[in-house]
Amino acid sequence: MKLSSETIRKMMSSVKSTREVELTCGHCYDELDLFIEMKLSGKNADEAMPLVKEHLDRCAACREEYEFLLLALEAMVQ
């Protein structure tokens, strides 16, 4: 199996960006309520919860769940 240079570049980028401590999808999901609550109250959730932010940046499934929950809660507030 031969990998393209683009695939190798993406793999190396992923390896380079990993951290010693990362959240699993389950742990990220457990923290979404607090993360969204902070966002909605104008607090800097990205800074307060950097592991959640980084996981959402990397994981499309969790990011989709986050965006859905955020939209739903924003609609309820209005």
Distance bins in CASP14 RR format, pairs under 12 A and 6 or more apart:
PFRMAT RR
TARGET T0000
AUTHOR 0000-0000-0000
RMODE 2
METHOD distances of the structure
MODEL  1
1 7 0 0 0 0 0 1 0 0 0 0 0
2 8 0 0 0 0 0 1 0 0 0 0 0
3 9 0 0 0 0 1 0 0 0 0 0 0
3 10 0 0 0 0 1 0 0 0 0 0 0
3 11 1 0 0 1 0 0 0 0 0 0 0
3 12 0 0 0 0 0 1 0 0 0 0 0
4 10 0 0 0 0 1 0 0 0 0 0 0
4 11 0 0 0 0 0 1 0 0 0 0 0
5 11 0 0 0 0 0 1 0 0 0 0 0
5 12 0 0 0 0 0 1 0 0 0 0 0
6 12 0 0 0 0 0 1 0 0 0 0 0
6 13 0 0 0 0 0 1 0 0 0 0 0
7 13 0 0 0 0 0 1 0 0 0 0 0
7 14 0 0 0 0 0 1 0 0 0 0 0
8 14 0 0 0 0 0 1 0 0 0 0 0
8 15 0 0 0 0 0 1 0 0 0 0 0
9 15 0 0 0 0 0 1 0 0 0 0 0
9 16 0 0 0 0 0 1 0 0 0 0 0
10 16 0 0 0 0 0 1 0 0 0 0 0
10 17 0 0 0 0 0 1 0 0 0 0 0
11 17 0 0 0 0 0 1 0 0 0 0 0
11 18 0 0 0 0 0 1 0 0 0 0 0
12 18 0 0 0 0 0 1 0 0 0 0 0
13 58 0 0 0 0 0 1 0 0 0 0 0
14 22 0 0 0 0 0 1 0 0 0 0 0
14 57 0 0 0 0 0 1 0 0 0 0 0
14 58 0 0 0 0 1 0 0 0 0 0 0
14 59 0 0 0 0 0 1 0 0 0 0 0
17 54 0 0 0 0 1 0 0 0 0 0 0
17 55 0 0 0 0 0 1 0 0 0 0 0
17 57 0 0 0 0 1 0 0 0 0 0 0
17 58 1 0 0 1 0 0 0 0 0 0 0
18 54 0 0 0 0 1 0 0 0 0 0 0
18 55 0 0 0 0 0 1 0 0 0 0 0
18 58 0 0 0 0 1 0 0 0 0 0 0
19 50 0 0 0 0 1 0 0 0 0 0 0
19 51 0 0 0 0 1 0 0 0 0 0 0
19 54 1 0 0 1 0 0 0 0 0 0 0
19 55 0 0 0 0 0 1 0 0 0 0 0
19 57 0 0 0 0 0 1 0 0 0 0 0
19 58 0 0 0 0 0 1 0 0 0 0 0
20 51 0 0 0 0 0 1 0 0 0 0 0
21 27 0 0 0 0 0 1 0 0 0 0 0
21 50 0 0 0 0 0 1 0 0 0 0 0
21 51 1 0 0 1 0 0 0 0 0 0 0
21 54 0 0 0 0 0 1 0 0 0 0 0
21 55 0 0 0 0 0 1 0 0 0 0 0
22 28 0 0 0 0 1 0 0 0 0 0 0
22 50 0 0 0 0 0 1 0 0 0 0 0
22 51 1 0 0 1 0 0 0 0 0 0 0
22 52 0 0 0 0 0 1 0 0 0 0 0
22 53 0 0 0 0 0 1 0 0 0 0 0
22 54 1 0 0 1 0 0 0 0 0 0 0
22 55 1 0 0 1 0 0 0 0 0 0 0
22 56 0 0 0 0 0 1 0 0 0 0 0
22 57 0 0 0 0 0 1 0 0 0 0 0
22 58 0 0 0 0 1 0 0 0 0 0 0
22 59 0 0 0 0 0 1 0 0 0 0 0
22 62 0 0 0 0 0 1 0 0 0 0 0
23 29 0 0 0 0 1 0 0 0 0 0 0
23 30 0 0 0 0 1 0 0 0 0 0 0
23 31 1 0 0 1 0 0 0 0 0 0 0
23 32 0 0 0 0 0 1 0 0 0 0 0
23 35 0 0 0 0 0 1 0 0 0 0 0
23 49 0 0 0 0 1 0 0 0 0 0 0
23 50 0 0 0 0 0 1 0 0 0 0 0
23 51 1 0 1 0 0 0 0 0 0 0 0
23 52 1 0 0 1 0 0 0 0 0 0 0
23 53 0 0 0 0 1 0 0 0 0 0 0
23 54 1 0 0 1 0 0 0 0 0 0 0
23 55 1 0 1 0 0 0 0 0 0 0 0
23 56 0 0 0 0 1 0 0 0 0 0 0
23 57 0 0 0 0 0 1 0 0 0 0 0
23 58 0 0 0 0 1 0 0 0 0 0 0
23 59 0 0 0 0 1 0 0 0 0 0 0
23 62 0 0 0 0 1 0 0 0 0 0 0
24 30 0 0 0 0 1 0 0 0 0 0 0
24 31 0 0 0 0 0 1 0 0 0 0 0
24 51 0 0 0 0 0 1 0 0 0 0 0
24 52 0 0 0 0 0 1 0 0 0 0 0
24 55 0 0 0 0 1 0 0 0 0 0 0
24 58 0 0 0 0 0 1 0 0 0 0 0
24 59 0 0 0 0 1 0 0 0 0 0 0
24 61 0 0 0 0 0 1 0 0 0 0 0
24 62 0 0 0 0 1 0 0 0 0 0 0
25 31 0 0 0 0 0 1 0 0 0 0 0
25 32 0 0 0 0 0 1 0 0 0 0 0
25 52 0 0 0 0 0 1 0 0 0 0 0
25 55 1 0 0 1 0 0 0 0 0 0 0
25 56 0 0 0 0 0 1 0 0 0 0 0
25 58 0 0 0 0 0 1 0 0 0 0 0
25 59 1 0 0 1 0 0 0 0 0 0 0
25 60 0 0 0 0 0 1 0 0 0 0 0
25 61 1 0 0 1 0 0 0 0 0 0 0
25 62 1 0 1 0 0 0 0 0 0 0 0
25 63 0 0 0 0 0 1 0 0 0 0 0
25 64 0 0 0 0 0 1 0 0 0 0 0
25 65 0 0 0 0 1 0 0 0 0 0 0
25 66 0 0 0 0 0 1 0 0 0 0 0
26 32 0 0 0 0 1 0 0 0 0 0 0
26 52 0 0 0 0 0 1 0 0 0 0 0
26 55 0 0 0 0 1 0 0 0 0 0 0
26 59 0 0 0 0 0 1 0 0 0 0 0
26 61 0 0 0 0 0 1 0 0 0 0 0
26 62 0 0 0 0 1 0 0 0 0 0 0
26 65 0 0 0 0 0 1 0 0 0 0 0
27 34 0 0 0 0 0 1 0 0 0 0 0
27 35 0 0 0 0 0 1 0 0 0 0 0
27 49 0 0 0 0 0 1 0 0 0 0 0
27 51 0 0 0 0 1 0 0 0 0 0 0
27 52 0 0 0 0 1 0 0 0 0 0 0
27 55 0 0 0 0 1 0 0 0 0 0 0
27 59 0 0 0 0 0 1 0 0 0 0 0
27 62 0 0 0 0 1 0 0 0 0 0 0
28 34 0 0 0 0 0 1 0 0 0 0 0
28 35 0 0 0 0 1 0 0 0 0 0 0
28 36 0 0 0 0 0 1 0 0 0 0 0
28 49 0 0 0 0 1 0 0 0 0 0 0
28 51 0 0 0 0 1 0 0 0 0 0 0
28 52 1 0 1 0 0 0 0 0 0 0 0
28 53 0 0 0 0 1 0 0 0 0 0 0
28 54 0 0 0 0 1 0 0 0 0 0 0
28 55 1 0 1 0 0 0 0 0 0 0 0
28 56 1 0 0 1 0 0 0 0 0 0 0
28 57 0 0 0 0 0 1 0 0 0 0 0
28 58 0 0 0 0 1 0 0 0 0 0 0
28 59 1 0 0 1 0 0 0 0 0 0 0
28 61 0 0 0 0 1 0 0 0 0 0 0
28 62 1 0 1 0 0 0 0 0 0 0 0
28 63 0 0 0 0 1 0 0 0 0 0 0
28 64 0 0 0 0 0 1 0 0 0 0 0
28 65 0 0 0 0 1 0 0 0 0 0 0
28 66 0 0 0 0 1 0 0 0 0 0 0
28 69 0 0 0 0 0 1 0 0 0 0 0
29 35 0 0 0 0 0 1 0 0 0 0 0
29 36 0 0 0 0 0 1 0 0 0 0 0
29 52 0 0 0 0 1 0 0 0 0 0 0
29 55 0 0 0 0 1 0 0 0 0 0 0
29 56 0 0 0 0 0 1 0 0 0 0 0
29 59 0 0 0 0 0 1 0 0 0 0 0
29 61 0 0 0 0 1 0 0 0 0 0 0
29 62 1 0 0 1 0 0 0 0 0 0 0
29 63 0 0 0 0 0 1 0 0 0 0 0
29 64 0 0 0 0 0 1 0 0 0 0 0
29 65 1 0 0 1 0 0 0 0 0 0 0
29 66 0 0 0 0 1 0 0 0 0 0 0
29 68 0 0 0 0 0 1 0 0 0 0 0
29 69 0 0 0 0 1 0 0 0 0 0 0
30 49 0 0 0 0 0 1 0 0 0 0 0
30 51 0 0 0 0 0 1 0 0 0 0 0
30 52 0 0 0 0 1 0 0 0 0 0 0
30 55 0 0 0 0 0 1 0 0 0 0 0
30 62 0 0 0 0 0 1 0 0 0 0 0
30 65 0 0 0 0 0 1 0 0 0 0 0
31 37 0 0 0 0 0 1 0 0 0 0 0
31 38 0 0 0 0 0 1 0 0 0 0 0
31 45 0 0 0 0 1 0 0 0 0 0 0
31 48 0 0 0 0 0 1 0 0 0 0 0
31 49 1 0 0 1 0 0 0 0 0 0 0
31 50 0 0 0 0 0 1 0 0 0 0 0
31 51 0 0 0 0 1 0 0 0 0 0 0
31 52 1 0 1 0 0 0 0 0 0 0 0
31 53 0 0 0 0 0 1 0 0 0 0 0
31 54 0 0 0 0 0 1 0 0 0 0 0
31 55 0 0 0 0 1 0 0 0 0 0 0
31 56 0 0 0 0 1 0 0 0 0 0 0
31 62 0 0 0 0 0 1 0 0 0 0 0
31 65 0 0 0 0 0 1 0 0 0 0 0
31 66 0 0 0 0 0 1 0 0 0 0 0
31 69 0 0 0 0 0 1 0 0 0 0 0
32 38 0 0 0 0 0 1 0 0 0 0 0
32 39 0 0 0 0 0 1 0 0 0 0 0
32 45 0 0 0 0 0 1 0 0 0 0 0
32 49 0 0 0 0 1 0 0 0 0 0 0
32 52 1 0 0 1 0 0 0 0 0 0 0
32 53 0 0 0 0 0 1 0 0 0 0 0
32 55 0 0 0 0 0 1 0 0 0 0 0
32 56 0 0 0 0 1 0 0 0 0 0 0
32 59 0 0 0 0 0 1 0 0 0 0 0
32 62 1 0 0 1 0 0 0 0 0 0 0
32 63 0 0 0 0 0 1 0 0 0 0 0
32 64 0 0 0 0 0 1 0 0 0 0 0
32 65 1 0 0 1 0 0 0 0 0 0 0
32 66 1 0 1 0 0 0 0 0 0 0 0
32 67 0 0 0 0 0 1 0 0 0 0 0
32 68 0 0 0 0 0 1 0 0 0 0 0
32 69 1 0 0 1 0 0 0 0 0 0 0
32 70 0 0 0 0 1 0 0 0 0 0 0
32 72 0 0 0 0 0 1 0 0 0 0 0
32 73 0 0 0 0 0 1 0 0 0 0 0
33 39 0 0 0 0 0 1 0 0 0 0 0
33 40 0 0 0 0 0 1 0 0 0 0 0
33 45 0 0 0 0 0 1 0 0 0 0 0
33 49 0 0 0 0 0 1 0 0 0 0 0
33 52 0 0 0 0 0 1 0 0 0 0 0
33 65 0 0 0 0 0 1 0 0 0 0 0
33 66 0 0 0 0 0 1 0 0 0 0 0
33 69 1 0 0 1 0 0 0 0 0 0 0
33 70 0 0 0 0 0 1 0 0 0 0 0
33 72 0 0 0 0 0 1 0 0 0 0 0
33 73 0 0 0 0 1 0 0 0 0 0 0
34 40 0 0 0 0 0 1 0 0 0 0 0
34 41 0 0 0 0 0 1 0 0 0 0 0
34 43 0 0 0 0 0 1 0 0 0 0 0
34 45 0 0 0 0 1 0 0 0 0 0 0
34 48 0 0 0 0 1 0 0 0 0 0 0
34 49 1 0 0 1 0 0 0 0 0 0 0
34 52 0 0 0 0 1 0 0 0 0 0 0
34 66 0 0 0 0 0 1 0 0 0 0 0
34 69 0 0 0 0 0 1 0 0 0 0 0
35 41 0 0 0 0 0 1 0 0 0 0 0
35 43 0 0 0 0 1 0 0 0 0 0 0
35 44 0 0 0 0 0 1 0 0 0 0 0
35 45 1 0 1 0 0 0 0 0 0 0 0
35 46 0 0 0 0 1 0 0 0 0 0 0
35 47 0 0 0 0 0 1 0 0 0 0 0
35 48 0 0 0 0 1 0 0 0 0 0 0
35 49 1 0 1 0 0 0 0 0 0 0 0
35 50 0 0 0 0 0 1 0 0 0 0 0
35 51 0 0 0 0 0 1 0 0 0 0 0
35 52 1 0 1 0 0 0 0 0 0 0 0
35 53 1 0 0 1 0 0 0 0 0 0 0
35 54 0 0 0 0 0 1 0 0 0 0 0
35 55 0 0 0 0 1 0 0 0 0 0 0
35 56 0 0 0 0 1 0 0 0 0 0 0
35 62 0 0 0 0 0 1 0 0 0 0 0
35 63 0 0 0 0 0 1 0 0 0 0 0
35 65 0 0 0 0 0 1 0 0 0 0 0
35 66 1 0 0 1 0 0 0 0 0 0 0
35 67 0 0 0 0 0 1 0 0 0 0 0
35 69 0 0 0 0 1 0 0 0 0 0 0
35 70 0 0 0 0 1 0 0 0 0 0 0
35 73 0 0 0 0 0 1 0 0 0 0 0
36 42 0 0 0 0 0 1 0 0 0 0 0
36 43 0 0 0 0 0 1 0 0 0 0 0
36 45 1 0 0 1 0 0 0 0 0 0 0
36 49 0 0 0 0 0 1 0 0 0 0 0
36 52 0 0 0 0 1 0 0 0 0 0 0
36 56 0 0 0 0 0 1 0 0 0 0 0
36 65 0 0 0 0 0 1 0 0 0 0 0
36 66 1 0 0 1 0 0 0 0 0 0 0
36 67 0 0 0 0 0 1 0 0 0 0 0
36 68 0 0 0 0 0 1 0 0 0 0 0
36 69 1 0 1 0 0 0 0 0 0 0 0
36 70 1 0 1 0 0 0 0 0 0 0 0
36 71 0 0 0 0 0 1 0 0 0 0 0
36 72 0 0 0 0 1 0 0 0 0 0 0
36 73 1 0 1 0 0 0 0 0 0 0 0
36 74 0 0 0 0 1 0 0 0 0 0 0
36 76 0 0 0 0 0 1 0 0 0 0 0
36 77 0 0 0 0 0 1 0 0 0 0 0
37 43 0 0 0 0 1 0 0 0 0 0 0
37 45 0 0 0 0 1 0 0 0 0 0 0
37 48 0 0 0 0 0 1 0 0 0 0 0
37 49 0 0 0 0 0 1 0 0 0 0 0
37 52 0 0 0 0 0 1 0 0 0 0 0
37 69 0 0 0 0 0 1 0 0 0 0 0
37 70 0 0 0 0 0 1 0 0 0 0 0
37 73 0 0 0 0 1 0 0 0 0 0 0
37 74 0 0 0 0 0 1 0 0 0 0 0
37 77 0 0 0 0 0 1 0 0 0 0 0
38 44 1 0 0 1 0 0 0 0 0 0 0
38 45 1 1 0 0 0 0 0 0 0 0 0
38 46 0 0 0 0 1 0 0 0 0 0 0
38 47 0 0 0 0 1 0 0 0 0 0 0
38 48 1 0 0 1 0 0 0 0 0 0 0
38 49 1 0 0 1 0 0 0 0 0 0 0
38 52 0 0 0 0 1 0 0 0 0 0 0
38 53 0 0 0 0 0 1 0 0 0 0 0
38 70 0 0 0 0 0 1 0 0 0 0 0
38 73 0 0 0 0 0 1 0 0 0 0 0
39 45 1 0 1 0 0 0 0 0 0 0 0
39 46 0 0 0 0 1 0 0 0 0 0 0
39 47 0 0 0 0 0 1 0 0 0 0 0
39 48 0 0 0 0 0 1 0 0 0 0 0
39 49 0 0 0 0 1 0 0 0 0 0 0
39 52 0 0 0 0 0 1 0 0 0 0 0
39 53 0 0 0 0 0 1 0 0 0 0 0
39 56 0 0 0 0 0 1 0 0 0 0 0
39 66 0 0 0 0 1 0 0 0 0 0 0
39 67 0 0 0 0 0 1 0 0 0 0 0
39 69 0 0 0 0 0 1 0 0 0 0 0
39 70 1 0 0 1 0 0 0 0 0 0 0
39 71 0 0 0 0 0 1 0 0 0 0 0
39 73 0 0 0 0 1 0 0 0 0 0 0
39 74 0 0 0 0 1 0 0 0 0 0 0
39 77 0 0 0 0 0 1 0 0 0 0 0
40 69 0 0 0 0 0 1 0 0 0 0 0
40 70 1 0 0 1 0 0 0 0 0 0 0
40 71 0 0 0 0 0 1 0 0 0 0 0
40 72 0 0 0 0 0 1 0 0 0 0 0
40 73 1 0 0 1 0 0 0 0 0 0 0
40 74 1 0 0 1 0 0 0 0 0 0 0
40 75 0 0 0 0 0 1 0 0 0 0 0
40 76 0 0 0 0 1 0 0 0 0 0 0
40 77 1 0 0 1 0 0 0 0 0 0 0
40 78 0 0 0 0 0 1 0 0 0 0 0
41 48 0 0 0 0 0 1 0 0 0 0 0
41 73 0 0 0 0 0 1 0 0 0 0 0
41 77 0 0 0 0 0 1 0 0 0 0 0
42 48 0 0 0 0 0 1 0 0 0 0 0
42 77 0 0 0 0 0 1 0 0 0 0 0
43 49 0 0 0 0 1 0 0 0 0 0 0
44 50 0 0 0 0 0 1 0 0 0 0 0
44 53 0 0 0 0 1 0 0 0 0 0 0
45 51 0 0 0 0 0 1 0 0 0 0 0
45 52 1 0 0 1 0 0 0 0 0 0 0
45 53 1 0 0 1 0 0 0 0 0 0 0
45 56 0 0 0 0 1 0 0 0 0 0 0
45 66 0 0 0 0 0 1 0 0 0 0 0
45 70 0 0 0 0 0 1 0 0 0 0 0
46 52 0 0 0 0 1 0 0 0 0 0 0
46 53 1 0 1 0 0 0 0 0 0 0 0
46 54 0 0 0 0 1 0 0 0 0 0 0
46 55 0 0 0 0 0 1 0 0 0 0 0
46 56 0 0 0 0 1 0 0 0 0 0 0
46 57 0 0 0 0 1 0 0 0 0 0 0
46 66 0 0 0 0 0 1 0 0 0 0 0
47 53 0 0 0 0 1 0 0 0 0 0 0
47 54 0 0 0 0 0 1 0 0 0 0 0
49 55 0 0 0 0 1 0 0 0 0 0 0
49 56 0 0 0 0 1 0 0 0 0 0 0
49 66 0 0 0 0 0 1 0 0 0 0 0
50 56 0 0 0 0 0 1 0 0 0 0 0
50 57 0 0 0 0 0 1 0 0 0 0 0
51 57 0 0 0 0 0 1 0 0 0 0 0
51 58 0 0 0 0 0 1 0 0 0 0 0
51 59 0 0 0 0 0 1 0 0 0 0 0
51 62 0 0 0 0 0 1 0 0 0 0 0
52 58 0 0 0 0 0 1 0 0 0 0 0
52 59 0 0 0 0 0 1 0 0 0 0 0
52 62 0 0 0 0 1 0 0 0 0 0 0
52 63 0 0 0 0 0 1 0 0 0 0 0
52 65 0 0 0 0 0 1 0 0 0 0 0
52 66 0 0 0 0 1 0 0 0 0 0 0
53 59 0 0 0 0 0 1 0 0 0 0 0
53 62 0 0 0 0 0 1 0 0 0 0 0
53 63 0 0 0 0 0 1 0 0 0 0 0
53 66 0 0 0 0 0 1 0 0 0 0 0
54 62 0 0 0 0 0 1 0 0 0 0 0
54 63 0 0 0 0 0 1 0 0 0 0 0
55 61 0 0 0 0 0 1 0 0 0 0 0
55 62 1 0 1 0 0 0 0 0 0 0 0
55 63 0 0 0 0 1 0 0 0 0 0 0
55 65 0 0 0 0 0 1 0 0 0 0 0
55 66 0 0 0 0 1 0 0 0 0 0 0
56 62 1 0 1 0 0 0 0 0 0 0 0
56 63 1 0 1 0 0 0 0 0 0 0 0
56 64 0 0 0 0 1 0 0 0 0 0 0
56 65 0 0 0 0 1 0 0 0 0 0 0
56 66 1 0 1 0 0 0 0 0 0 0 0
56 67 0 0 0 0 1 0 0 0 0 0 0
56 69 0 0 0 0 0 1 0 0 0 0 0
56 70 0 0 0 0 0 1 0 0 0 0 0
57 63 1 0 0 1 0 0 0 0 0 0 0
57 66 0 0 0 0 0 1 0 0 0 0 0
59 65 0 0 0 0 1 0 0 0 0 0 0
59 66 0 0 0 0 1 0 0 0 0 0 0
60 66 0 0 0 0 0 1 0 0 0 0 0
60 67 0 0 0 0 0 1 0 0 0 0 0
61 67 0 0 0 0 0 1 0 0 0 0 0
61 68 0 0 0 0 0 1 0 0 0 0 0
62 68 0 0 0 0 0 1 0 0 0 0 0
62 69 0 0 0 0 0 1 0 0 0 0 0
63 69 0 0 0 0 0 1 0 0 0 0 0
63 70 0 0 0 0 0 1 0 0 0 0 0
64 70 0 0 0 0 0 1 0 0 0 0 0
64 71 0 0 0 0 0 1 0 0 0 0 0
65 71 0 0 0 0 0 1 0 0 0 0 0
65 72 0 0 0 0 0 1 0 0 0 0 0
66 72 0 0 0 0 0 1 0 0 0 0 0
66 73 0 0 0 0 0 1 0 0 0 0 0
67 73 0 0 0 0 0 1 0 0 0 0 0
67 74 0 0 0 0 0 1 0 0 0 0 0
68 74 0 0 0 0 0 1 0 0 0 0 0
68 75 0 0 0 0 0 1 0 0 0 0 0
69 75 0 0 0 0 0 1 0 0 0 0 0
69 76 0 0 0 0 0 1 0 0 0 0 0
70 76 0 0 0 0 0 1 0 0 0 0 0
70 77 0 0 0 0 0 1 0 0 0 0 0
71 77 0 0 0 0 0 1 0 0 0 0 0
71 78 0 0 0 0 0 1 0 0 0 0 0
72 78 0 0 0 0 0 1 0 0 0 0 0
END
